Amino acid sequence: MCLSSSALARRRRSHPPPDRSATARIRWFRCLIWRCRARTCTTCCSLFTRPPDPKNGLTTLILGLPGLLASPPVSLSQVEWAEALSPTTIVVWIGNNDALRAVLTANPALLTPVTQFQSDYAALIGRLAATKATLVVANIPDVTVVPFLTSAEKVAEEIGLPLSIIGPILGIRAGDFVTPDAFTLIEEIIKEFLMGQMAGPLPSSVVLTAAQIAQIEAAVDSYNAIIAAEAQSHGAALVDIHGILNLIHARGVVENGQRLTTDFLGGLFSLDGVHPTNTGYAIVADEFIEAIDQTFAAGIQPLLVEPVADADPLVFSSVGRPPSALGHLSEGMVKSMRSALVH
């Protein structure tokens, strides 16, 4: 069963059209949400770090300028900039990288401890709430469903052998996932195996076991419980990104007669296997708009996803008609993602 954009729209409450005086502001806000990208690759605790940050050159570049070129230089953290700008509305979507680092490295030890996340997030929302701005917060998706990872079942499907046969050779079982680095190794292992040589298993650095996946998912659930509690405590709108991604992961979403999925090259995730395509961001934007409308009766009209998908260069004509062939991330793309997100 698939979701269509019209089906998603029916989930939304009906609101009267906005006042003419608010039209420009609403148009700007819609554009801001839809076009917004993560300006820096941050974890929750890094929002309190002032540039220059020797561990993250991107943070220094984005947040350090033009403040660091002023006389005298002005060095503020992301939270301090938010406070200094006296905002009327603040959108907070943080915490993804607190979990995502464990996926990119196949190492759950890099998960931010729940106690640290709770302390950091409470401090963050408390300070932002003190600005008296309207708060909109989003929770964290299940980072194990992004196409950066490939399930053991799909690996077996691509190789053309049952998992019961290829699994022991590669050292993977049902419920396990592999990172893109695994595929070059898989080819080598299969070649050696066919030549009668000892081969495999895959090293642990490219495999997340079912138990490790469960550990990451449990951490995300804990982070999201903290986010929900803080949102309720401060009267913030809560955007359920976790829920909508899981729904689409299970069913897909139909746009312009194409079934888009969370698979690699499925139309919803970009070539890095982590960030959404334009179409994916449009769906995310509609979730933000729905939460804002339901919480604050803002009267913001939902985006039309179909024209975005129609113009999206990463929604290929073959996607969903039938489903596109499976693909993998390039080695260079994987290295770039890790260098940006893991310090």
DOSE-318030 format. One line per 2 residues: their letters; for each residue y, x, z of N, C-alpha, C, CB. Coordinates in steps of 0.001 Angstrom, whole numbers. Glycine has a CB too. Layout:
<recs>
a> Y:X:Z:Y:X:Z:Y:X:Z:Y:X:Z  ...
</recs>
This chain:
<recs>
mc> -1203:845:0:0:0:0:1236:869:0:15:-950:1218  2220:534:-825:3444:1331:-926:4637:516:-457:3664:1821:-2373
ls> 5663:1209:-37:6933:573:274:7838:687:-930:7591:1206:1522  8642:-306:-1214:9679:-207:-2234:11019:-183:-1536:9598:-1382:-3253
ss> 12060:222:-2268:13383:248:-1640:13816:-1150:-1240:14417:867:-2583  13392:-2161:-2008:13740:-3529:-1632:13025:-3940:-348:13390:-4501:-2766
al> 11778:-3449:-191:11050:-3747:1050:11713:-3069:2226:9583:-3303:947  12160:-1834:2015:12883:-1154:3088:14166:-1904:3420:13201:300:2694
ar> 14824:-2403:2386:16084:-3113:2616:15871:-4376:3435:16747:-3464:1290  14727:-5034:3226:14462:-6270:3974:14269:-6013:5454:13237:-6966:3420
rr> 14011:-4763:5811:13875:-4430:7221:15221:-4427:7917:13202:-3083:7385  16287:-4386:7136:17618:-4228:7702:18240:-5577:8030:18512:-3458:6741
rs> 19075:-5597:9010:19783:-6806:9383:20874:-7087:8376:20367:-6686:10792  21236:-8349:8238:22324:-8722:7344:23638:-8621:8088:22122:-10145:6783
hp> 24629:-7992:7450:25935:-7829:8075:27020:-8305:7123:26173:-6360:8480  28139:-8819:7640:29239:-9217:6771:29854:-7993:6122:30301:-9999:7555
pp> 30537:-8179:4969:31184:-7037:4323:32270:-6465:5211:31770:-7440:2969  32567:-5174:5104:33555:-4538:5955:34961:-5004:5619:33462:-3034:5832
dr> 35856:-4882:6594:37259:-5176:6355:37798:-4246:5281:38079:-5042:7653  38756:-4751:4475:39343:-3929:3420:39986:-2684:4006:40374:-4730:2623
sa> 40556:-2787:5192:41230:-1650:5806:40265:-533:6164:41973:-2094:7041  38985:-878:6286:37983:110:6675:37199:659:5485:37028:-497:7669
ta> 37510:156:4284:36714:528:3107:36691:2024:2871:37250:-164:1876  37839:2664:2906:37901:4097:2615:37118:4892:3646:39356:4577:2575
ri> 37253:4506:4906:36551:5221:5959:35040:5082:5806:36990:4711:7326  34579:3858:5464:33159:3612:5317:32615:4374:4115:32884:2112:5175
rw> 33358:4388:2994:32921:5134:1820:32775:6606:2169:33909:4950:652  33731:7143:2929:33656:8549:3342:32455:8792:4237:34938:8966:4066
fr> 32202:7852:5149:31124:8037:6101:29771:7994:5404:31191:6976:7190  29628:7052:4441:28387:6978:3686:28147:8284:2938:28418:5795:2706
cl> 29191:8780:2311:29072:10030:1554:28716:11188:2483:30385:10336:800  29325:11208:3660:29079:12280:4626:27615:12300:5033:29973:12113:5867
iw> 27064:11138:5351:25677:11078:5793:24752:11464:4647:25330:9670:6320  25006:10900:3458:24090:11111:2352:24073:12561:1906:24457:10219:1193
rc> 25232:13198:1839:25323:14528:1275:25177:15631:2315:26624:14680:564  25083:15213:3577:25017:16218:4634:23739:17046:4548:25111:15549:5998
ra> 23864:18341:4687:22732:19247:4770:22894:20074:6040:22632:20160:3499  21827:20649:6504:21917:21513:7680:22757:22729:7327:20503:21940:8180
rt> 23883:22889:7995:24778:23978:7659:24257:25310:8168:26152:23713:8219  23509:25279:9237:22887:26496:9749:21485:26158:10204:23716:27118:10911
ct> 20626:27144:10215:19234:26928:10618:19141:27071:12118:18270:27923:9909  19368:25981:12852:19567:26066:14280:18460:25400:15068:20873:25462:14643
tc> 18229:25940:16249:17481:25251:17277:18509:24649:18229:16479:26215:18021  18040:23837:19153:18971:23160:20048:19813:24153:20854:18209:22241:20992
cs> 19169:25187:21397:19893:26118:22262:20941:26921:21494:18917:27065:22939  20737:27123:20177:21676:27944:19411:23016:27257:19179:21069:28311:18085
lf> 23098:25954:19456:24364:25247:19301:25415:25738:20286:24153:23759:19475  24966:26421:21314:25899:26900:22334:26303:28358:22104:25280:26749:23718
tr> 25793:28974:21035:26052:30389:20770:27331:30555:19960:24866:31026:20028  28200:31450:20418:29422:31737:19671:29170:32813:18620:30546:32177:20623
pp> 29756:32662:17421:29627:33733:16432:30478:34924:16855:30043:33239:15020  30202:36161:16377:29073:36458:15496:27758:36507:16243:29298:37768:14787
dp> 26736:35957:15578:25387:35918:16132:24541:36937:15369:24767:34474:16038  24190:38058:15977:23450:39088:15255:22075:38625:14783:23295:40298:16126
kn> 21560:37555:15381:20249:37064:14985:20326:36090:13802:19576:36392:16165  21515:35598:13493:21642:34589:12447:22941:34796:11688:21583:33168:13042
gl> 22854:35535:10583:24041:35804:9780:24629:34557:9173:23720:36775:8698  23771:33545:8886:24264:32309:8307:25160:31559:9287:23100:31429:7878
tt> 24772:31564:10560:25609:30927:11575:26967:31595:11643:24930:30975:12944  26986:32918:11623:28242:33655:11676:29110:33331:10469:27979:35159:11749
li> 28493:33249:9287:29250:32970:8072:29866:31584:8099:28360:33112:6856  29070:30593:8493:29549:29211:8456:30519:28919:9594:28373:28247:8519
lg> 30166:29316:10809:30980:28969:11971:32039:30018:12286:30096:28773:13172  31829:31246:11818:32787:32297:12153:34051:32270:11338:32154:33611:11994
lp> 33994:31652:10163:35157:31604:9281:35727:30194:9256:34785:32064:7855  37054:30051:9252:38052:31134:9229:38450:31639:10608:39281:30669:8513
gl> 37803:31086:11661:38227:31415:13022:38255:32897:13314:37333:30751:13999  37224:33632:12842:37150:35051:13146:38169:35876:12351:35754:35556:12869
la> 38795:35270:11334:39828:35972:10562:41230:35670:11069:39729:35597:9095  41310:34758:12036:42619:34402:12593:43140:35522:13487:42531:33081:13389
sp> 44392:35459:13798:45010:36454:14685:45690:35722:15839:46039:37351:13908  45139:35837:17059:43876:36511:17397:42670:35711:16925:43784:36741:18907
pv> 41499:36351:16784:40311:35645:16307:39908:34506:17236:39156:36615:16157  39371:33450:16634:38871:32291:17376:37365:32217:17171:39571:30962:16913
sl> 36622:32353:18255:35167:32311:18187:34670:31165:19059:34542:33666:18636  34148:30124:18402:33657:28954:19118:32228:28653:18692:34567:27735:18867
sq> 31449:28117:19607:30113:27649:19274:30224:26328:18524:29242:27493:20548  29085:25842:18005:29100:24559:17315:29525:23431:18248:27726:24260:16726
ve> 29086:23493:19487:29487:22468:20450:30975:22561:20741:28686:22603:21748  31472:23764:20903:32911:23937:21186:33771:23482:20017:33221:25404:21511
wa> 33316:23727:18785:34076:23223:17638:34100:21696:17651:33469:23741:16310  32968:21079:17966:32925:19622:18023:33897:19085:19072:31503:19143:18328
ea> 33973:19752:20202:34904:19323:21255:36351:19540:20824:34625:20084:22565  36611:20662:20164:37984:21014:19789:38546:20095:18710:38037:22451:19308
ls> 37692:19516:17885:38148:18686:16772:38492:17256:17187:37092:18655:15701  38272:16907:18445:38570:15558:18961:38011:14475:18036:40094:15369:19127
pt> 36711:14476:17787:36128:13543:16814:36096:12108:17325:34721:13979:16455  36058:11162:16390:35867:9761:16753:34397:9361:16651:36721:8860:15859
ti> 33647:10045:15775:32221:9793:15607:31504:11130:15457:31951:8873:14376  30386:11296:16159:29592:12522:16068:28168:12150:15705:29633:13328:17401
vv> 27647:12781:14654:26264:12600:14237:25480:13841:14656:26161:12355:12691  24434:13633:15439:23638:14751:15975:22200:14629:15476:23676:14771:17543
wi> 21788:15590:14663:20389:15653:14233:19921:17083:14447:20214:15207:12724  19355:17321:15608:18980:18676:16017:17590:18635:16644:20023:19274:17016
gn> 16879:19736:16554:15571:19832:17174:14444:20064:16183:15297:18600:17948  14714:19831:14894:13671:20026:13891:13122:21452:13930:14212:19710:12497
nd> 14030:22427:14006:13590:23818:13962:12947:24285:15266:14754:24706:13634  13168:23547:16348:12468:23853:17592:10958:23676:17410:12982:22954:18739
al> 10582:22783:16483:9163:22563:16179:8743:23245:14881:8870:21070:16091  9661:23302:13919:9297:23778:12585:8908:25249:12562:10437:23551:11636
ra> 9464:26050:13448:9121:27476:13464:7620:27682:13668:9904:28201:14568  7018:26809:14456:5575:26915:14694:4780:26643:13429:5144:25948:15790
vl> 5303:25769:12561:4642:25449:11301:4792:26596:10314:5212:24157:10705  5995:27128:10193:6258:28172:9206:5459:29443:9474:7732:28496:9181
ta> 5151:29686:10725:4449:30913:11101:3007:30681:11519:5180:31590:12214  2571:29414:11502:1233:29055:11999:1025:29577:13416:138:29612:11064
np> 2071:29423:14233:2036:29975:15587:2691:29009:16579:2744:31349:15629  1916:28152:17234:2481:27195:18188:3209:27845:19361:1392:26320:18715
al> 2999:29152:19577:3706:29830:20662:5213:29824:20437:3208:31265:20802  5646:29577:19185:7079:29560:18882:7723:28198:19118:7302:29977:17452
lt> 6946:27222:19579:7547:25944:19972:8515:26166:21132:6450:24913:20366  9662:25523:21072:10571:25568:22211:9917:24844:23392:11953:24925:21853
pv> 9839:25483:24556:9265:24793:25724:9974:23470:25981:9352:25685:26975  9232:22448:26331:9807:21118:26527:10885:21132:27600:8718:20117:26899
tq> 10670:21892:28670:11669:21939:29740:12986:22546:29243:11132:22747:30932  12884:23563:28395:14100:24157:27836:14796:23180:26903:13774:25458:27090
fq> 14005:22496:26060:14598:21519:25145:15305:20413:25919:13522:20918:24226  14681:19951:26993:15289:18891:27793:16617:19344:28385:14340:18453:28908
sd> 16647:20550:28909:17872:21072:29498:18961:21237:28447:17603:22402:30187  18608:21830:27319:19583:22077:26255:20103:20774:25663:18961:22936:25155
ya> 19185:19829:25410:19600:18587:24761:20458:17734:25688:18378:17793:24305  20098:17695:26959:20906:16940:27915:22307:17533:28024:20229:16919:29293
al> 22392:18864:28040:23702:19516:28100:24508:19222:26853:23546:21025:28278  23838:19259:25697:24513:18989:24430:25088:17579:24388:23551:19191:23268
ig> 24249:16576:24658:24707:15191:24563:25737:14889:25651:23516:14220:24671  25563:15477:26816:26537:15266:27878:27920:15749:27481:26092:15966:29141
rl> 27991:16921:26875:29293:17461:26465:29887:16658:25308:29156:18938:26062  29048:16254:24365:29561:15480:23240:30011:14091:23689:28497:15362:22146
aa> 29278:13500:24618:29666:12189:25138:31000:12258:25875:28583:11645:26070  31280:13411:26470:32541:13582:27198:33749:13538:26278:32530:14890:27956
tk> 33539:13706:24955:34652:13594:24009:35057:12143:23786:34279:14236:22677  34257:11209:24263:34459:9764:24089:34228:9310:22651:35864:9382:24520
at> 33635:10178:21843:33326:9807:20465:32113:8882:20430:33070:11063:19606  32005:8086:19379:30802:7311:19122:29695:8266:18725:31038:6240:18021
lv> 28530:8121:19350:27430:9051:19099:26321:8401:18276:26864:9565:20419  25853:9143:17295:24703:8752:16481:23727:9914:16530:25118:8399:14992
va> 22527:9685:17047:21547:10770:17161:20282:10386:16398:21217:11074:18658  19610:11393:15853:18359:11175:15137:17254:11950:15823:18483:11593:13655
ni> 16051:11402:15770:14929:12112:16371:14277:13044:15352:13897:11117:16923  13165:13642:15716:12552:14715:14954:11325:14185:14218:12170:15893:15875
pd> 11209:14475:12930:10015:14030:12211:8784:14809:12639:10218:14170:10709  7640:14287:12286:6388:15017:12490:6372:16162:11483:5120:14075:12321
vt> 6667:17363:11956:6816:18504:11047:5478:18936:10448:7455:19678:11782  4375:18369:10923:3081:18752:10358:2771:17987:9068:1974:18512:11380
vv> 3593:17002:8693:3321:16250:7468:4137:16763:6291:3608:14778:7685  4999:17751:6486:5777:18286:5372:4843:19044:4437:6924:19210:5879
pf> 5143:19065:3124:4219:19696:2167:4193:21211:2215:4572:19276:791  4900:21810:3163:4739:23247:3395:3299:23539:3786:5712:23746:4494
lt> 2669:22582:4439:1276:22715:4864:344:21960:3915:1102:22196:6303  -871:22458:3778:-1894:21786:2983:-3125:21586:3855:-2244:22603:1697
sa> -3641:20375:3877:-4793:20082:4727:-6046:20741:4184:-5004:18575:4846  -6996:20976:5060:-8281:21546:4650:-8963:20643:3633:-9196:21760:5871
ek> -8793:19352:3805:-9401:18412:2875:-8835:18576:1458:-9187:16980:3365  -7512:18784:1370:-6907:18970:55:-7277:20317:-545:-5396:18843:148
va> -7423:21318:294:-7880:22622:-199:-9239:22469:-866:-7955:23658:954  -10146:21776:-207:-11482:21556:-763:-11413:20761:-2063:-12371:20827:252
ee> -10510:19767:-2084:-10353:18936:-3280:-9884:19778:-4467:-9357:17790:-3013  -8933:20667:-4226:-8411:21500:-5299:-9453:22496:-5797:-7170:22237:-4831
ig> -10245:23024:-4889:-11284:23987:-5275:-12418:23274:-6001:-11827:24734:-4034  -12627:22015:-5672:-13670:21234:-6322:-15005:21313:-5629:-13826:21675:-7722
lp> -14990:21664:-4364:-16227:21729:-3579:-16044:20920:-2300:-16611:23209:-3250  -17119:20360:-1762:-17007:19644:-487:-16532:20586:616:-18360:19009:-100
ls> -15785:20040:1558:-15302:20850:2676:-16469:21413:3478:-14385:20020:3587  -17578:20693:3499:-18753:21173:4234:-19302:22469:3653:-19841:20112:4232
ii> -18975:22735:2385:-19441:23961:1732:-18375:25044:1759:-19850:23674:291  -17157:24717:1336:-16105:25736:1240:-15491:26027:2593:-15019:25294:266
gp> -15560:25050:3524:-14958:25236:4838:-15492:26437:5599:-15163:24017:5653  -16818:26579:5730:-17356:27741:6448:-16997:29070:5795:-18855:27628:6548
il> -16868:29080:4470:-16504:30319:3779:-15081:30728:4129:-16648:30155:2255  -14183:29740:4182:-12772:30015:4464:-12450:29983:5959:-11899:29013:3738
gi> -13355:29442:6742:-13112:29347:8175:-12202:28206:8551:-12534:30616:8674  -12250:27118:7773:-11423:25948:8073:-12302:24718:8196:-10346:25736:6986
ra> -11819:23749:8988:-12547:22525:9231:-11647:21325:8981:-13099:22501:10654  -12246:20154:9011:-11479:18920:8885:-10400:18876:9959:-12403:17683:8991
gd> -9198:18519:9547:-8080:18458:10483:-7258:19718:10538:-8577:18155:11835  -7767:20811:9960:-7000:22056:9904:-6022:22009:8729:-7947:23284:9777
fv> -5005:22858:8801:-4032:22992:7712:-3816:24473:7429:-2680:22291:8069  -3425:24771:6188:-3113:26152:5829:-1677:26231:5331:-4096:26684:4753
tp> -1071:27415:5466:280:27666:4962:173:28157:3519:1038:28711:5857  1285:28219:2785:1230:28687:1392:657:30089:1232:2602:28654:799
da> 804:30932:2252:259:32290:2162:-1252:32301:2014:651:33088:3382  -1896:31202:2340:-3360:31170:2318:-3926:31192:905:-3860:29942:3039
ft> -3174:30706:-73:-3795:30448:-1370:-4135:31715:-2149:-2889:29592:-2196  -3328:32731:-2038:-3694:34002:-2653:-4957:34553:-2006:-2542:35017:-2535
li> -5035:34424:-690:-6220:34893:35:-7451:34069:-324:-5978:34836:1545  -7263:32776:-513:-8390:31915:-880:-8981:32347:-2223:-7944:30437:-942
ee> -8111:32631:-3173:-8592:33095:-4476:-9403:34383:-4339:-7412:33317:-5432  -8903:35302:-3518:-9607:36570:-3329:-10954:36359:-2639:-8747:37539:-2513
ii> -10975:35499:-1636:-12218:35227:-908:-13265:34609:-1833:-11949:34292:286  -12836:33655:-2667:-13780:33005:-3575:-14325:34012:-4599:-13100:31815:-4298
ke> -13445:34863:-5138:-13897:35879:-6094:-14932:36808:-5462:-12702:36697:-6613  -14659:37262:-4245:-15596:38151:-3559:-16911:37437:-3255:-14975:38682:-2261
fl> -16801:36168:-2868:-18004:35401:-2552:-18883:35240:-3782:-17633:34028:-1987  -18262:34955:-4933:-19021:34775:-6166:-19672:36072:-6633:-18120:34234:-7256
mg> -19115:37215:-6196:-19686:38516:-6547:-20735:38955:-5528:-18581:39570:-6647  -21010:38071:-4569:-22024:38367:-3581:-21560:39273:-2463:-23179:38973:-4241
qm> -20245:39399:-2311:-19701:40260:-1276:-19310:39429:-67:-18495:41050:-1801  -19185:40108:1067:-18718:39440:2284:-17283:38969:2076:-18813:40388:3518
ag> -17030:37746:2412:-15695:37195:2197:-15333:36272:3354:-15618:36434:847  -13992:36143:3564:-13508:35230:4569:-13838:35701:5986:-14086:33863:4331
pl> -13440:34945:6985:-12628:33732:6837:-11137:34048:6663:-12823:32826:8052  -10340:33017:6474:-8891:33189:6427:-8387:33670:7786:-8190:31864:6021
ps> -7373:34537:7802:-6827:34977:9088:-6081:33846:9789:-5893:36174:8888  -6003:33929:11087:-5342:32878:11873:-3855:32754:11547:-5514:33156:13358
sv> -3273:33782:10944:-1848:33762:10628:-1488:32798:9503:-1397:35141:10261  -2512:32267:8796:-2242:31326:7709:-2923:29983:7950:-2702:31912:6376
vl> -3479:29781:9144:-4204:28552:9454:-3669:27936:10742:-5716:28826:9576  -3443:26638:10699:-3191:25862:11912:-4404:24975:12133:-1864:25010:11802
ta> -5093:25183:13230:-6274:24389:13522:-5876:22976:13932:-7109:25052:14623  -6841:22085:13938:-6571:20707:14349:-6009:20660:15765:-7848:19861:14261
aq> -6511:21533:16639:-6006:21578:18014:-4553:22045:18045:-6878:22506:18878  -4211:23007:17200:-2830:23496:17154:-1894:22440:16560:-2749:24797:16332
ia> -2382:21725:15558:-1602:20624:14992:-1304:19584:16073:-2357:19970:13805  -2317:19259:16866:-2132:18296:17955:-1126:18815:18972:-3472:17998:18643
qi> -1135:20115:19218:-184:20720:20151:1245:20590:19637:-526:22196:20383  1444:20818:18347:2776:20695:17756:3239:19241:17781:2778:21233:16311
ea> 2332:18333:17430:2680:16913:17438:3032:16441:18842:1529:16079:16878  2331:16934:19850:2626:16558:21233:3998:17056:21651:1560:17108:22179
av> 4357:18266:21217:5679:18797:21530:6765:17948:20883:5798:20256:21068  6555:17560:19616:7527:16705:18927:7670:15370:19646:7109:16478:17462
ds> 6561:14797:20078:6624:13531:20829:7440:13701:22113:5197:13029:21171  7265:14827:22788:8024:15079:24009:9511:15256:23703:7481:16319:24728
yn> 9816:15997:22646:11221:16161:22249:11843:14790:21956:11337:17090:21001  11097:13955:21226:11643:12656:20838:11826:11725:22029:10744:12001:19817
ai> 10976:11844:23034:11165:11047:24245:12459:11454:24947:9961:11210:25198  12746:12743:24943:13995:13245:25533:15185:12734:24750:14008:14785:25570
ia> 15108:12788:23429:16201:12318:22575:16454:10831:22805:15882:12581:21089  15379:10039:22863:15528:8599:23073:16160:8290:24426:14173:7909:22964
ae> 15748:9025:25451:16303:8794:26790:17788:9131:26833:15547:9627:27836  18180:10235:26216:19587:10620:26202:20413:9639:25376:19746:12038:25652
aq> 19849:9167:24271:20559:8191:23443:20821:6910:24223:19760:7881:22170  19798:6442:24918:19962:5225:25708:20962:5437:26836:18618:4771:26277
sh> 20902:6585:27476:21787:6864:28602:23249:6880:28196:21422:8182:29231  23524:7324:26956:24917:7482:26523:25343:6447:25483:25120:8869:25961
ga> 24512:5411:25272:24893:4347:24357:24968:4783:22910:26200:3789:24763  24167:5754:22528:24189:6266:21159:23256:5458:20267:23793:7750:21132
al> 23594:5405:18993:22667:4857:18006:21537:5861:17808:23392:4547:16649  20300:5370:17750:19140:6245:17584:18504:5993:16225:18107:6021:18718
vd> 18426:7044:15424:17837:6960:14087:16393:7459:14171:18667:7796:13038  15448:6604:13800:14032:6929:13948:13503:7601:12677:13216:5656:14265
ih> 13855:8859:12489:13367:9611:11342:11853:9822:11440:14093:10964:11241  11365:10026:12649:9931:10221:12869:9146:9017:12357:9637:10454:14365
gi> 9619:7832:12673:8923:6620:12278:8926:6402:10774:9539:5439:12957  10081:6573:10134:10160:6305:8701:9368:7326:7905:11611:6298:8241
ln> 9360:8599:8336:8590:9599:7602:7092:9325:7723:8916:11010:8117  6638:8957:8904:5211:8641:9076:4813:7428:8238:4891:8381:10563
li> 5703:6456:8146:5435:5268:7344:5308:5629:5867:6542:4225:7544  6229:6446:5380:6188:6850:3972:5013:7777:3713:7500:7535:3568
ha> 4697:8640:4684:3552:9539:4533:2263:8744:4351:3433:10471:5752  2157:7631:5057:946:6815:4993:888:5950:3744:851:5940:6214
rg> 2059:5484:3268:2052:4473:2212:2740:4899:922:2699:3241:2713  3603:5918:997:4423:6236:-150:5589:5269:-248:3594:6206:-1426
vv> 6467:5479:-1210:7586:4578:-1441:7792:4475:-2948:8888:5078:-716  7989:3266:-3448:8128:3039:-4881:9599:2942:-5251:7380:1763:-5308
en> 10023:3803:-6168:11377:3764:-6715:11274:3828:-8236:12257:4941:-6155  11905:2875:-8906:11905:2841:-10373:10490:2855:-10958:12694:4024:-10918
gq> 9595:2175:-10266:8235:2082:-10767:7385:3311:-10529:8269:1801:-12199  7881:4270:-9778:7123:5476:-9468:6776:5502:-7984:7918:6741:-9862
rl> 5541:5849:-7684:5120:5976:-6288:5420:7395:-5834:3598:5636:-6111  6435:7547:-4988:6818:8849:-4457:6102:9075:-3135:8355:8951:-4277
tt> 5718:10321:-2888:4944:10643:-1692:5513:11880:-1010:3465:10860:-2046  4938:12199:142:5347:13401:870:4566:14628:417:5163:13197:2368
df> 3745:14492:-625:3037:15650:-1163:4014:16623:-1805:1980:15210:-2182  3576:17863:-1996:4384:18819:-2746:4538:18309:-4180:3737:20245:-2722
lg> 5784:18307:-4687:6144:17741:-5989:5925:16236:-6038:5343:18410:-7090  5911:15611:-4866:5742:14162:-4803:7030:13387:-4933:5088:13791:-3533
gl> 8167:14088:-5047:9445:13428:-5285:10335:13284:-4071:9203:12105:-5843  9797:13511:-2867:10586:13305:-1655:10965:14604:-955:9826:12431:-702
fs> 10207:15676:-1229:10515:16979:-645:10815:17980:-1758:9342:17480:242  11767:18871:-1467:12207:19839:-2461:11195:20969:-2605:13579:20402:-2087
ld> 11544:21958:-3405:10596:23011:-3752:10270:23937:-2594:11131:23813:-4887  11053:23882:-1506:10707:24720:-351:9677:24057:551:11953:25043:454
gv> 9319:22822:252:8293:22137:1032:8739:21678:2397:7132:23014:1189  10033:21780:2683:10556:21424:4006:11722:20441:3907:11002:22681:4753
hp> 12702:20753:3074:13890:19908:2978:13696:18795:1947:15115:20755:2615  14315:17632:2181:14164:16521:1235:14846:16794:-112:14731:15248:1845
tn> 14410:16055:-1096:15116:15998:-2377:16333:15090:-2213:14176:15481:-3525  17123:14944:-3276:18241:13994:-3227:17740:12596:-2874:18992:13965:-4577
tg> 16599:12236:-3442:16022:10920:-3155:15607:10821:-1688:14809:10651:-4071  14986:11883:-1185:14606:11895:224:15809:11764:1133:13854:13161:553
ya> 16886:12471:792:18099:12378:1604:18728:10990:1522:19110:13431:1162  18622:10345:375:19167:8994:254:18418:8029:1172:19090:8510:-1208
iv> 17098:8177:1250:16301:7344:2159:16690:7632:3606:14782:7592:1947  16883:8918:3927:17327:9298:5266:18691:8672:5564:17396:10839:5403
ad> 19592:8728:4584:20927:8156:4771:20850:6676:5108:21775:8361:3518  19965:5958:4425:19822:4533:4704:19327:4285:6125:18870:3896:3704
ef> 18491:5176:6640:18039:5029:8028:19203:5225:8997:16912:6036:8340  20068:6189:8712:21260:6373:9538:22143:5132:9475:22051:7618:9082
ie> 22360:4625:8268:23222:3451:8108:22645:2250:8848:23406:3117:6618  21334:2058:8727:20704:930:9422:20895:1029:10933:19210:869:9090
ai> 20685:2223:11501:20831:2395:12953:22271:2169:13393:20370:3794:13376  23217:2658:12612:24633:2481:12947:25019:1013:12875:25524:3309:12005
dq> 24555:325:11830:24860:-1095:11685:24258:-1908:12830:24343:-1614:10342  23012:-1605:13185:22352:-2381:14230:22977:-2141:15597:20875:-2047:14275
tf> 23421:-906:15833:23958:-572:17160:25412:-951:17308:23799:902:17432  26192:-737:16260:27648:-903:16359:28208:-1985:15439:28323:399:16049
aa> 27313:-2739:14728:27762:-3772:13788:28854:-3226:12869:28280:-5009:14552  28604:-2055:12290:29615:-1371:11478:29798:-1996:10104:29246:79:11319
gi> 28802:-2732:9631:28937:-3373:8333:28875:-2410:7166:30213:-4119:8279  28250:-1266:7345:28111:-313:6242:26971:-780:5342:27850:1141:6773
qp> 27246:-869:4057:26239:-1326:3121:25233:-209:2826:26898:-1815:1825  23951:-546:2708:22949:485:2424:23143:1078:1038:21541:-90:2551
ll> 22672:2309:895:22707:2962:-407:21647:2360:-1318:22496:4482:-263  21888:2429:-2606:20872:2080:-3587:20117:3352:-3933:21500:1420:-4865
ve> 18854:3393:-3556:18066:4605:-3746:17664:4789:-5206:16825:4568:-2865  17458:3672:-5936:16949:3769:-7308:17798:4664:-8208:16866:2395:-7914
pv> 19130:4498:-8253:19901:5376:-9135:19880:6835:-8702:21322:4902:-9203  19746:7080:-7407:19624:8460:-6932:18319:9055:-7441:19687:8524:-5381
ad> 17236:8296:-7307:15935:8775:-7780:15934:8970:-9292:14827:7797:-7379  16616:8091:-9995:16651:8177:-11449:17330:9461:-11917:17368:6966:-12030
ad> 18319:9930:-11139:19057:11139:-11512:18543:12391:-10813:20519:10959:-11202  17524:12238:-9978:17032:13361:-9171:16209:14315:-10039:16180:12848:-7979
pl> 16623:15580:-10163:15870:16523:-11004:14489:16857:-10457:16653:17796:-11166  14231:16524:-9197:12930:16826:-8606:12021:15603:-8515:13121:17415:-7232
vf> 12455:14494:-9103:11554:13354:-9283:11108:13408:-10740:12257:11959:-8922  10009:14095:-10972:9540:14321:-12331:8951:13042:-12923:8501:15446:-12356
ss> 9029:12935:-14237:8571:11714:-14891:7104:11434:-14654:8829:11793:-16359  6319:12475:-14389:4884:12289:-14167:4541:11849:-12751:4158:13561:-14475
vg> 5503:11937:-11833:5220:11610:-10429:4876:10128:-10293:6433:11967:-9525  3702:9857:-9718:3325:8476:-9450:2860:7714:-10662:4456:7765:-8847
rp> 2730:8391:-11837:2308:7685:-13047:1374:8532:-13903:3523:7273:-13865  185:8892:-13468:-414:8766:-12131:161:9803:-11185:-1942:8911:-12203
ps> -297:9888:-9934:235:10887:-9013:200:12280:-9616:-545:10870:-7711  1257:13052:-9334:1377:14387:-9919:306:15325:-9399:2749:14967:-9632
al> 52:16370:-10172:-891:17388:-9746:-375:18112:-8528:-1162:18373:-10867  -1291:18579:-7695:-896:19313:-6514:-364:20676:-6902:-2063:19449:-5546
gh> 580:21195:-6143:1131:22515:-6401:1334:23256:-5104:2443:22417:-7168  1828:24480:-5203:2020:25303:-4024:3364:25995:-4098:891:26330:-3882
ls> 3883:26374:-2948:5139:27092:-2885:4950:28525:-3357:5706:27065:-1467  6020:29074:-3960:5958:30464:-4373:6068:31373:-3157:7066:30779:-5386
eg> 5564:32591:-3301:5613:33550:-2195:7051:33853:-1808:4884:34846:-2570  7942:33974:-2812:9345:34259:-2524:10014:33145:-1747:10095:34501:-3802
mv> 9691:31889:-2088:10259:30750:-1378:9818:30754:76:9854:29435:-2052  8549:31065:319:8026:31095:1694:8748:32160:2510:6499:31362:1697
ks> 8917:33357:1939:9595:34427:2655:11034:34064:2967:9549:35708:1853  11714:33405:2022:13100:33011:2258:13204:32000:3388:13712:32435:988
mr> 12264:31022:3429:12267:30030:4489:12068:30682:5840:11193:28988:4246  11117:31596:5927:10837:32238:7219:12019:33076:7676:9580:33112:7127
sa> 12644:33804:6765:13762:34669:7155:14940:33853:7645:14193:35550:5985  15092:32637:7117:16202:31780:7503:15967:31061:8818:16466:30777:6429
lv> 14700:30691:9085:14406:29822:10222:13765:30505:11404:13535:28737:9788  13189:31672:11190:12458:32338:12274:13129:33673:12551:10943:32535:11911
h> 13542:33860:13810:14234:35096:14197:13415:35824:15257:15669:34793:14728
</recs>
